[in-house]
Amino acid sequence: MIPPVDSSYLVFLGCAVGVPTLVVALLAWRLGGLRTPTDVAGVGALVLIAFGYTFVWDGYLIERGVWWYGNGVVTARVGVIPLGELAFFALQTALTGCWLHAIDPPVEPTRPATTSARPVGLLVIAALELAGLVLSYTTAGYYLGYILLWGCPILGFLWVLGGPLVRRRRRSAAVAILVPTAYLWTIDRVAIGRGLWTISPTHSTGVAVAGLPIEEMVFFLVTNTLIVFGLLLYRWVIGRAERDGLVAGLVGLFPRGGVGAAAE
């Protein structure tokens, strides 16, 4: 559902992301997800984390002129951040979280037997963090660098705890990440084309796919990966706590080799 061309950020967001989020939430519920308070609490907790972790980063980049908004698009701000941007933090998290619940109902929280992928994953994440650091000191790589600097530490943390679990659920994780990412790429491209916001040509590489800057593509891929990894880990801990007790669930965060590391 695409709103009129002259719509505000909030109207565009409500139509293009809010409505699909409600549809996906209902689909998840019909398929057996989001039926318990802990399911809803997991998505809600990720929304709060998204607010806390993204607020300062987002405001800093807006102040630096990495992107800006069209005339009449922003109806209200909190500091320098448009109200629509804050709403987007919540809606993207809810959309991706509900989609994961729709396609991947919780399973018995047992652990896979292998941890071999964890060191490789950490090396890849560390390399991306280093690349982000280098890019952040360049003009054209500034935005891309700050995406990697911002996202990779949390991604590495989640991989340390739950890398083997994610690897076991890799097909579900891939679908949970890629489908909302592709959808948000499309919505972002429409918004940029309509002038709702503009990515600075000075602080970006100029590389685009079908008119969408590569920085925006990386942003949505990174953020949805964080959401899916975090929710998979949360569901594992909650499932283990419900089966074996709260202490076992919390202790399970730090077993040999990370969550899901040793067979039980």
Residue frames relative to the residue before (quaternion, step in Angstrom):
aa qw qx qy qz dx dy dz
M 1.0000 0.0000 0.0000 0.0000 0.00 0.00 0.00
I 0.0788 -0.8201 0.5668 -0.0025 3.59 -0.35 1.24
P 0.3749 -0.7524 0.4993 0.2100 3.61 -0.71 1.08
P 0.7026 -0.4505 0.3255 0.4443 3.61 -1.27 0.14
V 0.6640 -0.5330 0.3594 0.3818 3.54 -1.24 0.53
D 0.7487 0.4145 -0.2250 0.4658 3.58 0.94 -0.85
S 0.3651 0.7578 -0.4750 0.2583 3.59 1.20 0.35
S 0.5208 -0.6086 0.4985 0.3313 3.53 -1.31 0.40
Y 0.7022 -0.4292 0.3512 0.4465 3.54 -1.34 0.15
L 0.6869 0.4979 -0.2949 0.4397 3.59 0.83 -0.99
V 0.6554 0.5020 -0.3181 0.4661 3.59 0.95 -0.83
F 0.6439 0.5175 -0.3146 0.4676 3.57 0.93 -0.91
L 0.6753 0.5067 -0.2892 0.4511 3.56 0.89 -0.96
G 0.6548 0.5243 -0.3171 0.4425 3.56 0.93 -0.88
C 0.6991 0.4628 -0.2652 0.4763 3.57 0.95 -0.89
A 0.7738 0.4112 -0.1967 0.4398 3.56 0.77 -1.09
V 0.7912 0.2423 -0.1346 0.5452 3.61 1.10 -0.56
G 0.6521 0.5414 -0.3265 0.4184 3.60 0.94 -0.84
V 0.6814 0.4836 -0.2903 0.4665 3.58 0.84 -0.97
P 0.6668 0.4781 -0.3238 0.4711 3.67 0.83 -0.81
T 0.6074 0.5507 -0.3595 0.4456 3.60 1.06 -0.65
L 0.6517 0.5013 -0.3142 0.4746 3.59 0.95 -0.82
V 0.6435 0.5231 -0.3191 0.4588 3.58 0.97 -0.84
V 0.6815 0.4794 -0.2881 0.4719 3.57 0.89 -0.93
A 0.6191 0.5392 -0.3435 0.4560 3.60 1.05 -0.72
L 0.6555 0.4926 -0.3061 0.4837 3.60 0.98 -0.83
L 0.6279 0.5272 -0.3309 0.4672 3.58 1.03 -0.78
A 0.6414 0.5191 -0.3244 0.4625 3.58 0.93 -0.87
W 0.6610 0.5087 -0.3070 0.4584 3.57 0.93 -0.88
R 0.6562 0.5097 -0.3119 0.4609 3.60 0.95 -0.85
L 0.7228 0.4317 -0.2431 0.4818 3.58 1.07 -0.71
G 0.6795 -0.5283 0.2808 0.4248 3.59 1.24 0.20
G 0.6037 0.5421 -0.3745 0.4487 3.59 1.23 0.02
L 0.7987 0.2904 -0.2210 0.4784 3.56 -1.29 0.26
R 0.4054 0.7283 -0.4621 0.3029 3.58 1.09 0.69
T 0.7493 0.3664 -0.1979 0.5149 3.60 1.17 -0.46
P 0.6322 -0.5326 0.3897 0.4060 3.60 -1.19 0.41
T 0.6436 0.5248 -0.3395 0.4417 3.60 1.02 -0.68
D 0.5926 0.5512 -0.3653 0.4600 3.61 1.12 -0.60
V 0.6922 0.4667 -0.2705 0.4794 3.55 0.85 -1.02
A 0.6399 0.5403 -0.3230 0.4409 3.57 1.01 -0.84
G 0.6206 0.5555 -0.3468 0.4313 3.58 1.04 -0.72
V 0.6679 0.4704 -0.2959 0.4950 3.57 0.94 -0.88
G 0.6503 0.5269 -0.3154 0.4472 3.57 0.98 -0.85
A 0.6422 0.5222 -0.3214 0.4600 3.57 1.00 -0.81
L 0.6548 0.5048 -0.3146 0.4662 3.58 0.99 -0.79
V 0.5948 0.5493 -0.3631 0.4611 3.60 1.09 -0.64
L 0.6683 0.4940 -0.3013 0.4675 3.60 0.90 -0.91
I 0.6425 0.5133 -0.3202 0.4704 3.58 1.00 -0.82
A 0.6283 0.5381 -0.3316 0.4537 3.59 1.00 -0.84
F 0.6293 0.5215 -0.3292 0.4729 3.59 0.98 -0.82
G 0.7217 0.4824 -0.2630 0.4210 3.54 0.70 -1.12
Y 0.7394 0.4350 -0.2363 0.4563 3.55 0.91 -0.91
T 0.7293 0.4557 -0.2327 0.4542 3.57 1.11 -0.68
F 0.5440 0.6813 -0.3944 0.2904 3.59 1.07 -0.73
V 0.7252 0.4312 -0.2603 0.4696 3.60 0.66 -1.07
W 0.6375 0.5377 -0.3194 0.4499 3.59 0.96 -0.91
D 0.6781 0.4949 -0.2894 0.4598 3.56 0.86 -0.98
G 0.6723 0.5019 -0.2970 0.4559 3.57 0.89 -0.92
Y 0.6311 0.5412 -0.3316 0.4460 3.57 1.02 -0.80
L 0.6985 0.4671 -0.2820 0.4631 3.59 0.86 -0.92
I 0.5992 0.5309 -0.3657 0.4748 3.60 1.10 -0.58
E 0.6616 0.5054 -0.3056 0.4621 3.59 0.93 -0.88
R 0.6745 0.4863 -0.2862 0.4761 3.59 1.10 -0.67
G 0.4902 -0.6909 0.4147 0.3321 3.59 1.25 -0.09
V 0.2996 0.7681 -0.5142 0.2362 3.59 1.14 0.56
W 0.7645 -0.0763 -0.0038 0.6401 3.57 1.21 -0.49
W 0.1011 -0.7783 0.6164 0.0636 3.55 -1.27 0.37
Y 0.4740 -0.7016 0.4850 0.2187 3.52 -1.34 0.34
G 0.5804 -0.6136 0.4215 0.3302 3.53 -1.18 0.61
N 0.6531 -0.5124 0.3878 0.4007 3.57 -1.27 0.35
G 0.8418 0.1729 -0.1480 0.4894 3.55 -0.88 0.99
V 0.4984 0.6736 -0.4199 0.3486 3.60 1.26 -0.02
V 0.7437 0.3835 -0.2027 0.5086 3.57 0.93 -0.93
T 0.2186 -0.8018 0.5482 0.0936 3.56 -0.70 1.13
A 0.7902 -0.0293 0.0409 0.6108 3.61 1.14 -0.55
R 0.1732 -0.7840 0.5897 0.0873 3.55 -1.22 0.54
V 0.2135 -0.6839 0.6705 0.1926 3.50 -1.38 0.36
G 0.7628 -0.0439 -0.0328 0.6443 3.54 -0.07 1.31
V 0.7640 -0.2861 0.2380 0.5271 3.56 -0.67 -1.12
I 0.6061 0.5925 -0.3389 0.4083 3.58 1.27 -0.22
P 0.4414 -0.6947 0.4965 0.2757 3.62 -0.73 0.98
L 0.5911 -0.5766 0.4310 0.3638 3.55 -1.14 0.67
G 0.6230 0.5497 -0.3380 0.4421 3.57 1.06 -0.70
E 0.6212 0.5424 -0.3346 0.4560 3.56 1.09 -0.69
L 0.6442 0.5095 -0.3114 0.4780 3.55 1.04 -0.83
A 0.6429 0.5105 -0.3192 0.4735 3.56 1.00 -0.80
F 0.6220 0.5510 -0.3412 0.4395 3.57 1.07 -0.72
F 0.5684 0.5825 -0.3866 0.4338 3.62 1.03 -0.72
A 0.7108 0.4611 -0.2532 0.4669 3.55 0.88 -1.02
L 0.7075 0.4892 -0.2850 0.4229 3.57 0.80 -0.99
Q 0.6371 0.5051 -0.3522 0.4636 3.61 0.94 -0.72
T 0.6518 0.5166 -0.3142 0.4577 3.57 0.93 -0.89
A 0.6767 0.4866 -0.2914 0.4694 3.58 0.93 -0.90
L 0.6349 0.5402 -0.3320 0.4414 3.59 0.96 -0.85
T 0.7178 0.4371 -0.2587 0.4762 3.58 0.77 -1.02
G 0.6437 0.5247 -0.3255 0.4521 3.59 0.99 -0.78
C 0.6687 0.4838 -0.2986 0.4791 3.59 0.95 -0.85
W 0.6200 0.5406 -0.3406 0.4553 3.58 1.06 -0.74
L 0.6282 0.5179 -0.3385 0.4717 3.60 1.00 -0.76
H 0.6577 0.4988 -0.3135 0.4693 3.60 0.93 -0.84
A 0.6465 0.5358 -0.3253 0.4349 3.61 1.06 -0.69
I 0.7882 0.3485 -0.1705 0.4777 3.58 0.89 -0.90
D 0.7939 0.2347 -0.0926 0.5532 3.59 1.17 -0.44
P 0.1444 -0.8082 0.5667 0.0693 3.61 0.21 1.23
P 0.6066 -0.5756 0.3944 0.3810 3.62 -1.07 0.66
V 0.1713 -0.7765 0.6009 0.0807 3.55 -1.10 0.77
E 0.7112 -0.4163 0.3333 0.4581 3.55 -1.32 0.14
P 0.3824 -0.7762 0.4553 0.2099 3.63 -0.68 1.06
T 0.1879 0.7619 -0.5909 0.1874 3.57 0.51 1.20
R 0.4448 -0.7104 0.4931 0.2330 3.53 -1.29 0.32
P 0.4330 -0.6646 0.5320 0.2963 3.59 -0.99 0.72
A 0.5647 -0.6686 0.3922 0.2833 3.52 -1.18 0.59
T 0.7280 0.4544 -0.2471 0.4500 3.59 1.14 -0.37
T 0.1271 -0.7692 0.6196 0.0911 3.55 -1.16 0.64
S 0.3436 0.8018 -0.4519 0.1867 3.57 1.29 0.10
A 0.6645 0.5250 -0.3162 0.4276 3.60 1.08 -0.61
R 0.5509 0.6651 -0.3992 0.3078 3.58 1.12 -0.50
P 0.6837 0.4640 -0.3223 0.4619 3.68 0.76 -0.83
V 0.6285 0.5312 -0.3398 0.4555 3.58 1.01 -0.77
G 0.6578 0.5161 -0.3052 0.4558 3.56 0.94 -0.89
L 0.6535 0.5145 -0.3101 0.4606 3.56 1.00 -0.84
L 0.6335 0.5228 -0.3324 0.4635 3.57 1.02 -0.72
V 0.6417 0.5137 -0.3228 0.4691 3.58 1.00 -0.82
I 0.6684 0.4965 -0.2992 0.4661 3.58 0.91 -0.93
A 0.6455 0.5153 -0.3218 0.4628 3.59 0.98 -0.82
A 0.6402 0.5187 -0.3240 0.4649 3.58 1.02 -0.78
L 0.6504 0.5047 -0.3142 0.4728 3.58 1.01 -0.77
E 0.6305 0.5242 -0.3320 0.4663 3.58 1.04 -0.74
L 0.6486 0.5060 -0.3111 0.4758 3.57 0.99 -0.82
A 0.6338 0.5196 -0.3246 0.4721 3.58 1.01 -0.81
G 0.6379 0.5304 -0.3207 0.4570 3.57 1.03 -0.79
L 0.6343 0.5327 -0.3240 0.4571 3.55 1.01 -0.83
V 0.6648 0.4949 -0.3009 0.4718 3.58 0.91 -0.92
L 0.6808 0.5020 -0.2918 0.4465 3.59 0.86 -0.97
S 0.6329 0.5663 -0.3386 0.4051 3.59 1.02 -0.76
Y 0.6673 0.4787 -0.2969 0.4873 3.59 1.24 -0.36
T 0.6294 0.4823 -0.3491 0.4994 3.57 1.28 0.13
T 0.5696 -0.6039 0.4278 0.3575 3.57 -1.19 0.42
A 0.7362 0.4253 -0.2398 0.4687 3.58 0.73 -1.05
G 0.7252 0.4250 -0.2442 0.4835 3.59 1.14 -0.55
Y 0.3455 0.7979 -0.4518 0.1996 3.56 1.33 0.01
Y 0.7051 0.4585 -0.2715 0.4679 3.60 0.72 -1.05
L 0.6688 0.4918 -0.3038 0.4675 3.59 0.84 -0.95
G 0.6451 0.5330 -0.3210 0.4435 3.57 0.96 -0.84
Y 0.6991 0.4670 -0.2800 0.4634 3.58 0.91 -0.86
I 0.5607 0.5569 -0.3953 0.4681 3.60 1.16 -0.39
L 0.6983 0.4653 -0.2727 0.4708 3.57 0.85 -0.97
L 0.6424 0.5200 -0.3244 0.4599 3.60 0.96 -0.82
W 0.6825 0.4944 -0.2709 0.4652 3.57 1.03 -0.81
G 0.7795 0.4090 -0.1969 0.4317 3.57 0.81 -1.00
C 0.6558 0.5822 -0.3245 0.3544 3.59 0.95 -0.84
P 0.6187 0.5441 -0.3848 0.4160 3.69 0.90 -0.62
I 0.6820 0.4588 -0.2896 0.4903 3.59 0.93 -0.85
L 0.6171 0.5379 -0.3439 0.4599 3.57 1.03 -0.73
G 0.6536 0.5082 -0.3093 0.4679 3.58 0.98 -0.83
F 0.6301 0.5360 -0.3239 0.4592 3.57 1.00 -0.84
L 0.6798 0.4812 -0.2884 0.4724 3.58 0.88 -0.94
W 0.6522 0.5145 -0.3204 0.4552 3.57 1.03 -0.76
V 0.6069 0.5472 -0.3536 0.4553 3.60 1.04 -0.72
L 0.7242 0.4340 -0.2459 0.4762 3.56 0.88 -0.94
G 0.8660 0.1478 -0.0085 0.4776 3.55 0.77 -0.99
G 0.2518 0.8105 -0.5010 0.1693 3.59 1.18 0.36
P 0.6858 0.4697 -0.3051 0.4647 3.63 0.80 -0.89
L 0.6182 0.5345 -0.3406 0.4649 3.58 1.10 -0.70
V 0.6567 0.5001 -0.3094 0.4721 3.58 0.90 -0.90
R 0.6424 0.5264 -0.3289 0.4495 3.57 0.97 -0.83
R 0.6433 0.5163 -0.3244 0.4631 3.58 1.00 -0.77
R 0.7534 0.3397 -0.1784 0.5341 3.57 1.05 -0.80
R 0.2300 0.8515 -0.4596 0.1036 3.57 1.25 0.38
R 0.6458 0.5143 -0.3509 0.4419 3.63 0.94 -0.67
S 0.6630 0.4798 -0.2997 0.4902 3.57 0.91 -0.89
A 0.6443 0.5266 -0.3233 0.4506 3.57 0.97 -0.87
A 0.6521 0.5220 -0.3213 0.4462 3.59 0.92 -0.87
V 0.6739 0.4754 -0.2994 0.4797 3.59 0.90 -0.89
A 0.6485 0.5305 -0.3131 0.4471 3.58 0.99 -0.85
I 0.6857 0.4611 -0.2749 0.4915 3.58 1.10 -0.66
L 0.7584 0.4621 -0.2383 0.3931 3.55 0.64 -1.14
V 0.6455 0.5352 -0.3472 0.4200 3.62 0.94 -0.74
P 0.7136 0.3999 -0.2911 0.4961 3.67 0.71 -0.84
T 0.5898 0.5639 -0.3747 0.4402 3.58 1.11 -0.56
A 0.6631 0.4920 -0.3044 0.4750 3.59 0.88 -0.91
Y 0.6459 0.5138 -0.3270 0.4602 3.59 0.97 -0.79
L 0.6929 0.4685 -0.2802 0.4710 3.60 0.88 -0.92
W 0.5551 0.5631 -0.3933 0.4692 3.60 1.15 -0.47
T 0.6696 0.5082 -0.2966 0.4532 3.57 0.92 -0.96
I 0.6698 0.4935 -0.2930 0.4711 3.57 0.91 -0.95
D 0.6403 0.5238 -0.3211 0.4610 3.58 0.98 -0.82
R 0.6483 0.5156 -0.3167 0.4620 3.57 0.97 -0.84
V 0.6347 0.5149 -0.3281 0.4737 3.58 1.00 -0.78
A 0.6669 0.5123 -0.3045 0.4473 3.59 0.89 -0.92
I 0.6556 0.4937 -0.3087 0.4808 3.57 0.96 -0.86
G 0.6534 0.5252 -0.3108 0.4479 3.57 0.96 -0.84
R 0.7106 0.4317 -0.2482 0.4971 3.57 1.11 -0.67
G 0.5276 -0.6767 0.3886 0.3356 3.58 1.25 0.03
L 0.3374 0.7404 -0.5197 0.2605 3.60 1.15 0.40
W 0.7698 -0.0918 0.0246 0.6312 3.56 1.12 -0.65
T 0.2383 -0.7670 0.5877 0.0972 3.52 -1.27 0.55
I 0.3207 -0.7272 0.5762 0.1905 3.56 -0.96 0.90
S 0.5045 -0.6803 0.4433 0.2936 3.57 -0.80 1.03
P 0.3793 -0.7192 0.5285 0.2440 3.62 -0.78 0.93
T 0.5978 0.5729 -0.3586 0.4310 3.59 1.20 -0.44
H 0.7845 0.3421 -0.1560 0.4932 3.58 0.90 -0.95
S 0.6769 0.4272 -0.3002 0.5188 3.60 1.22 0.32
T 0.6300 -0.5964 0.3637 0.3392 3.53 -1.22 0.54
G 0.4416 -0.6842 0.4693 0.3415 3.58 1.12 -0.54
V 0.5315 0.6008 -0.4131 0.4312 3.58 1.31 -0.03
A 0.0502 0.8028 -0.5886 0.0805 3.57 -0.81 1.02
V 0.2190 -0.7322 0.6287 0.1439 3.53 -1.25 0.54
A 0.8260 -0.0868 -0.0062 0.5568 3.58 -0.55 1.21
G 0.7395 -0.4322 0.2195 0.4670 3.55 1.03 0.81
L 0.6296 0.5166 -0.3404 0.4699 3.59 1.24 -0.09
P 0.4518 -0.7043 0.4691 0.2824 3.62 -0.62 1.06
I 0.5670 -0.6243 0.4206 0.3344 3.55 -0.99 0.84
E 0.5869 0.5847 -0.3685 0.4218 3.58 1.12 -0.60
E 0.6575 0.4936 -0.3072 0.4793 3.58 0.99 -0.81
M 0.6238 0.5343 -0.3381 0.4594 3.57 1.02 -0.72
V 0.6672 0.4863 -0.2969 0.4797 3.57 0.94 -0.90
F 0.6206 0.5606 -0.3485 0.4233 3.60 0.95 -0.82
F 0.7191 0.4375 -0.2697 0.4677 3.59 0.74 -0.99
L 0.6203 0.5283 -0.3491 0.4628 3.59 1.05 -0.64
V 0.6708 0.4921 -0.2968 0.4688 3.59 0.92 -0.90
T 0.7008 0.4772 -0.2946 0.4408 3.59 0.76 -0.97
N 0.6741 0.4735 -0.3143 0.4718 3.60 0.93 -0.74
T 0.5922 0.5414 -0.3652 0.4720 3.58 1.14 -0.54
L 0.6421 0.5151 -0.3208 0.4685 3.59 0.96 -0.81
I 0.6543 0.5167 -0.3141 0.4542 3.59 0.93 -0.88
V 0.7022 0.4680 -0.2775 0.4593 3.58 0.80 -0.99
F 0.6486 0.5028 -0.3258 0.4695 3.60 0.87 -0.86
G 0.6739 0.5066 -0.2994 0.4468 3.58 0.89 -0.93
L 0.6942 0.4691 -0.2851 0.4656 3.58 0.92 -0.85
L 0.6041 0.5354 -0.3570 0.4700 3.60 1.05 -0.64
L 0.6639 0.4996 -0.2955 0.4715 3.56 0.94 -0.88
Y 0.6329 0.5313 -0.3223 0.4618 3.57 0.96 -0.86
R 0.6889 0.4858 -0.2924 0.4516 3.58 0.82 -0.97
W 0.6160 0.5379 -0.3487 0.4579 3.58 1.06 -0.68
V 0.6750 0.4923 -0.2921 0.4654 3.57 0.88 -0.96
I 0.6658 0.4950 -0.3099 0.4644 3.60 0.90 -0.87
G 0.6498 0.5173 -0.3164 0.4583 3.58 0.95 -0.85
R 0.6615 0.4936 -0.2971 0.4800 3.56 0.99 -0.81
A 0.6446 0.5155 -0.3206 0.4647 3.57 1.02 -0.78
E 0.6607 0.5006 -0.3099 0.4657 3.59 0.98 -0.78
R 0.6921 0.4716 -0.2763 0.4714 3.56 1.09 -0.67
D 0.8365 0.2118 -0.0542 0.5024 3.57 0.82 -1.04
G 0.6403 -0.5066 0.3393 0.4671 3.57 1.26 -0.13
L 0.6658 -0.5475 0.3430 0.3732 3.53 -1.22 0.61
V 0.6456 0.5318 -0.3333 0.4351 3.58 0.90 -0.88
A 0.6603 0.5033 -0.3102 0.4631 3.58 0.93 -0.90
G 0.6390 0.5329 -0.3303 0.4456 3.56 1.03 -0.76
L 0.6911 0.4623 -0.2799 0.4799 3.57 0.96 -0.86
V 0.6375 0.5143 -0.3291 0.4699 3.57 0.99 -0.81
G 0.6123 0.5852 -0.3360 0.4120 3.56 1.12 -0.69
L 0.5171 0.6295 -0.4219 0.3979 3.57 1.25 -0.19
F 0.8061 0.2452 -0.0941 0.5303 3.58 1.09 -0.68
P 0.2052 0.7693 -0.5793 0.1744 3.62 0.65 1.04
R 0.7020 -0.4009 0.3336 0.4849 3.54 -1.28 -0.07
G 0.8560 0.1424 -0.1198 0.4823 3.56 -0.79 1.06
G 0.6543 -0.5168 0.3289 0.4435 3.60 1.22 0.09
V 0.6975 -0.4439 0.3365 0.4509 3.57 -1.25 0.19
G 0.8218 0.2032 -0.1613 0.5073 3.53 -0.93 0.88
A 0.4425 0.7559 -0.4133 0.2490 3.58 1.19 0.30
A 0.8106 0.2174 -0.0980 0.5349 3.57 0.84 -0.85
A 0.5289 -0.6478 0.4393 0.3280 3.57 -0.95 0.79
E 0.1542 -0.7724 0.6098 0.0878 3.58 -1.09 0.72
